[in-house]
Structures are given as structure tokens and as C-alpha cells.
Amino acid sequence: MDVNISFADGAIAAAIAGTGTGRLTVNRPGKRNALTDAMWRAVPDAIDWLVIQKNSRVVIIEGAGGQDFSAGADIGEFATLRKNAETARSYEAANSAAFAAIRHCPVPVIAAVRGICFGGGFGFAAACDIRLADETARFAIPAARLGLAYPPDAVQDLVRALGDQQARLALFSAQEISADQALSCGCIAKMCRPDQLEAEVLALATAIAGAAPLSVRASKAAIAAVHSGSGRHRDQAAELAASTFDSHDYAEGRRAFMDKRKAVFTGT
């Protein structure tokens, strides 16, 4: 049975299907899904609801309306909420918390990108594990045109998503990146026609949701440890990996392989 909830007066929507696939929707299509301060602050709660409370095995992030992923932060709030260094610190703390909730989500997060994916919207997508896009997708980081700078954690995600040279070009020049260019530099895993994107994203999400959850979580933790270079993260990932061998899912996977049937994993 599908279950849904909304945050930030409906501007952030969360839903989970019976398949274990969660969906977080940036829901301001009339404003090209620009993100308000309330929306930034709602993202950690939405991720928590999807993964901790509802046990999603994978999360899809998308923009509402079928046109744009997100135009980024709502510039209309900048005159009050981001008017100087002091207010910017508070505002960007909410940004960073939203990015961190996506980046450190224990299950894989997929960005389904259509149309505009700019600024903080690009930050959302960059914090995801996997990005799929249709041919209309356009990426940009307009900070240099606005006279501001992004916090290091957001830049870190952009460097991982774009690679060092493309991240420098995007940050220094504020030039747009097409879907073709994003595919070429590895920012997106796959590009497809607009009418194919939903099916491609659902197929990937279904494959992940059907895999052994403990194995997937251990793999995500190991990848994070590689990027962070932290010995503590490496030890945590190793512990998660070792625990899979004592799991019911490992026993089920072995039995299913021998029986030549599809395994049914419970995450235990």
C-alpha cells in the first residue's frame, strides 16, 4: 500500500510504494521547484520518515510538474535570510543539513533530473548516489553570477559529481552544462528520452529495492569510506560488510542460488 506525507506546507512531499521505493518530491512547479528556507529545513525530516520510519530500501528525488528538477534556492528570500555573512551562516547551515541528509542516507538515493537543475537544486542532485536524466536536463552553478559562494560540503559533492576540471569550469564560469556534457563527464549515469525517464528510474529503483538491503547498505558505506579517506568510516564499513555473513539474507541468497530461484530478502 502506498503511503504519503508532506512537509513545508506541501512543498516537500514524501511517499513510499509497497515495493520499498521511497520518493521525495520538490513540489513548487509554479516556481520551477525553487527551494525555500522551510523546504531546506524539511528535507532531513522527509528522509528520516522515508528511511527510518517507513523502511524505504531506495529513495528517488524528483521535481514536481514533469518539467524541472529545481531552479535552486529561492532568490526572493535572499534579501532577508541571506543578506550578509551572519544570516548566510544560518541559511547555509540548513542547506548543509539537507545535503548531508541525502549524502548520508543509509540507502541509495537516485536523482531523476528533468529540465533545470541549477544551484542548490544541482546540490541536491550532486548529493545523491546516482543521477539519471532526460535530454532536457540542464545543469548550472550560478554562484559566480550572483556574487556568493557555496559552502565546502556542497562543493565537495559537486566535485565528486562532475570531476575536478568540470567542477572548476562550472563554479568559475557559471556556464550551463547540457545533458550530453553531463553524461560525458560521468555526472549522470544515463540519459534517455523524456518519455523514458520515469520507467528507467523505476526499473533501477526496483532492482535496488529487490537486492539484499544489508549488502547494499554495506556497499554504500564502503564507497563513502573511499571518498572520505577516514579510518573510522573504513572500520564501520568493514563491520557492516562482516555482519552480512551472519544475516538471514545471506542464507536466503545461498539457498535461492542453489534452488535457481529469485531470493526474497528481508533486511535481517
PEHUPE-V912240 format. One record per residue. SS is DSSP state (hx for helix, st for strand, lp for the rest). Layout:
ss->[SS/SS]
This chain:
ss->[lp/lp/st/st/st/st/st/hx/hx/hx/lp/st/st/st/st/st/lp/lp/lp/lp/st/st/st/st/st/st/lp/lp/hx/hx/hx/lp/lp/lp/st/lp/hx/hx/hx/hx/hx/hx/hx/hx/hx/hx/hx/hx/hx/hx/hx/hx/hx/lp/lp/lp/lp/st/st/st/st/st/st/lp/lp/lp/lp/lp/lp/st/lp/lp/st/lp/hx/hx/hx/hx/hx/hx/hx/lp/lp/lp/hx/hx/hx/hx/hx/hx/hx/hx/hx/hx/hx/hx/hx/hx/hx/hx/hx/hx/hx/lp/lp/lp/lp/st/st/st/st/st/st/lp/lp/st/st/st/hx/hx/hx/hx/hx/hx/hx/hx/hx/lp/lp/st/st/st/st/st/lp/lp/lp/st/st/st/lp/lp/hx/hx/hx/hx/lp/lp/lp/lp/lp/hx/hx/hx/hx/hx/hx/hx/hx/hx/hx/hx/lp/hx/hx/hx/hx/hx/hx/hx/hx/hx/hx/lp/lp/lp/st/st/hx/hx/hx/hx/hx/hx/lp/lp/lp/lp/lp/st/st/st/lp/lp/lp/lp/hx/hx/hx/hx/hx/hx/hx/hx/hx/hx/hx/hx/hx/hx/lp/lp/hx/hx/hx/hx/hx/hx/hx/hx/hx/hx/hx/hx/hx/hx/hx/hx/lp/lp/hx/hx/hx/hx/hx/hx/hx/hx/hx/hx/hx/hx/hx/hx/hx/hx/lp/hx/hx/hx/hx/hx/hx/hx/hx/hx/hx/hx/hx/lp/lp/lp/lp/lp/lp/lp/lp/lp]
